[in-house]
Amino acid sequence: MEFPFERDAMKGEPLPKKLDIADSCLYMSLKYLYAMYRKGLIDRKRATEEKNRLVYNWTTDKSKIEVLNRENEALREKIGVSSDAYRDNPSLETADALYAALYNLPTDWRTKK
């Protein structure tokens, strides 16, 4: 697997701007892995094994980031809807719904014990 930024990492270029944390870590890891290979500190087989581990870890981290981003967007939407409802109709019910949205509680949070 080759990444869009891998050639720059291979050449030892500085870390590009606007990469997320997982891509930044992978970039720096690849940069130093290729440098170690060029200097003869590791052979091709070991470098390939290391890169495979890096890609595995990157894949796991990217999945976690994507899940968190989706959950964040869903929560923002839920809070936005509840905020609009409270603005348009300030009442105990809409305040309770806003509170539930802010703390990501189920809608029946008051009745659960």
C-alpha positions as CSV (number, residue, x, y, z in Angstrom):
1,M,0.0,0.0,0.0
2,E,1.3,3.4,-0.9
3,F,0.1,6.7,0.6
4,P,-0.2,10.0,-1.2
5,F,2.5,11.5,1.0
6,E,4.8,8.4,1.0
7,R,7.1,9.7,-1.7
8,D,7.7,12.9,0.3
9,A,8.4,10.8,3.4
10,M,10.8,8.7,1.4
11,K,12.7,11.8,0.3
12,G,12.8,13.1,3.9
13,E,10.7,16.1,3.2
14,P,9.2,18.0,6.2
15,L,5.9,17.0,7.6
16,P,3.1,18.3,5.4
17,K,0.5,20.6,7.0
18,K,-3.1,19.6,7.4
19,L,-2.6,15.9,8.0
20,D,-4.6,14.4,10.9
21,I,-2.8,12.9,13.8
22,A,-2.8,9.3,12.4
23,D,-1.4,10.4,9.0
24,S,1.2,12.7,10.7
25,C,2.4,9.8,12.9
26,L,2.5,7.5,9.9
27,Y,4.4,10.1,7.8
28,M,7.0,10.6,10.5
29,S,7.4,6.9,11.0
30,L,7.8,6.2,7.3
31,K,10.2,9.1,7.0
32,Y,12.5,7.6,9.6
33,L,12.0,4.0,8.4
34,Y,13.2,5.0,4.9
35,A,16.1,6.9,6.4
36,M,17.1,3.8,8.4
37,Y,16.9,1.7,5.3
38,R,19.0,4.2,3.2
39,K,21.7,4.3,5.9
40,G,21.8,0.5,6.0
41,L,20.6,0.2,9.6
42,I,17.8,-2.2,8.5
43,D,17.5,-4.5,5.5
44,R,14.6,-4.5,3.0
45,K,12.8,-7.5,4.6
46,R,12.8,-5.9,8.0
47,A,11.7,-2.5,6.6
48,T,8.8,-4.2,4.8
49,E,7.8,-5.9,8.0
50,E,7.9,-2.6,9.9
51,K,5.9,-0.8,7.2
52,N,3.3,-3.5,7.4
53,R,3.0,-3.1,11.1
54,L,2.8,0.7,10.7
55,V,0.0,0.3,8.1
56,Y,-1.9,-2.0,10.4
57,N,-1.7,0.4,13.3
58,W,-2.6,3.4,11.0
59,T,-5.7,1.5,9.8
60,T,-6.8,0.9,13.3
61,D,-6.3,4.5,14.3
62,K,-8.0,5.9,11.2
63,S,-11.1,3.7,12.0
64,K,-11.2,5.1,15.5
65,I,-10.9,8.6,14.2
66,E,-13.7,8.1,11.7
67,V,-16.0,6.6,14.4
68,L,-15.3,9.6,16.7
69,N,-15.9,12.1,13.9
70,R,-19.3,10.4,13.0
71,E,-20.3,10.4,16.7
72,N,-19.3,14.0,17.0
73,E,-21.4,15.1,14.0
74,A,-24.4,13.1,15.3
75,L,-24.1,14.8,18.7
76,R,-23.7,18.2,17.1
77,E,-26.9,17.6,15.1
78,K,-28.8,16.4,18.2
79,I,-27.7,19.4,20.2
80,G,-28.6,21.8,17.3
81,V,-32.1,20.4,17.0
82,S,-32.7,20.6,20.7
83,S,-31.3,24.1,20.9
84,D,-33.5,25.3,18.2
85,A,-36.5,23.6,19.8
86,Y,-35.7,25.3,23.1
87,R,-35.2,28.7,21.4
88,D,-38.6,28.4,19.7
89,N,-40.5,27.0,22.7
90,P,-38.7,27.5,26.0
91,S,-40.3,25.0,28.4
92,L,-39.3,22.4,30.9
93,E,-39.8,19.7,28.2
94,T,-37.5,21.4,25.7
95,A,-35.0,22.2,28.4
96,D,-34.9,18.6,29.4
97,A,-34.4,17.5,25.8
98,L,-31.6,20.0,25.4
99,Y,-30.0,18.8,28.6
100,A,-30.3,15.2,27.4
101,A,-28.7,16.2,24.0
102,L,-25.8,18.0,25.7
103,Y,-24.9,15.0,27.9
104,N,-25.9,12.5,25.2
105,L,-28.5,10.9,27.4
106,P,-31.5,8.9,26.2
107,T,-34.7,10.9,25.7
108,D,-36.3,9.1,28.7
109,W,-33.4,9.9,31.1
110,R,-35.6,11.4,33.8
111,T,-37.7,8.2,34.1
112,K,-34.8,5.7,34.2
113,K,-33.3,4.8,37.5
